[in-house]
């Protein structure tokens, strides 16, 4: 069996701020930007990985979501405990410095973790945790 990651989804609360973060700070290309019913879905991804995309979606996008569930999701997003994305780089220090200089919200500076990974962490404008692992 040959499986690859095609799309993954992260919620956003401000499409323009999310677009600026993923496009302008992380350097992802915009692959699609669709509005429907006052909501907006933005598909982004690394330019050198055209088969892997992140869809930034409104947390209220599923009509089956109740108002109470929507409030809970938004509260968890604000705390950074709802969703996360783990990226990888071969130069963690340079990547960290570039993202910090670009204004990304730092959660954790480059750190050697006890489980064998060296990583750092940022938050996107919606509160999603963006961890970056150093590939060794």
ABEGO torsion letter per residue (X at the ends): XBBBBABBBBBBABAAAAAAAAAAAAGBBBABBBBBGGBBBBBBBBAABAABBBBBBBAAABAABBAAAAAAAAAAAAAGAABBBBBBBABAAAAAAAAAAAGBBBABBBBBBAAGBBBBBBBBAAGBBBBBBBBX
